[in-house]
Amino acid sequence: MTERNTDRRASSDLLEAFDASTRSASAACHFGSQIQAAVDTLKAEVSLGRFGQPLGLAPVYVFLASREVRYVTGEVHGATGGNGSA
């Protein structure tokens, strides 16, 4: 193989790699926008307009694990963000 053919082959390989990475980035961007659309849809279904966070739910777990809850049996405590009962 001559030096010129080697250079052409290297250039061709480089262009193919660039094209593949561009397609991958485009697909990732499209997939990312689909995920964001799904997240936005789910948030719109929650009255508070946001997802619950562990620090917001931790006090409920602590209460349910405490002795003060001895009288509570068979109850459902829904963390629904204001969407009614669980």
Buried (B, 14 or more C-beta within 10 A) or exposed (E): EEEEEEEEEEEEEEEEEEEEEEEEEEEEEEEEEEEEEEEEEEEEEBEEEEEEEEEEEEEEEEEEEEEEEEEEEEEEBEEEBEEEEE
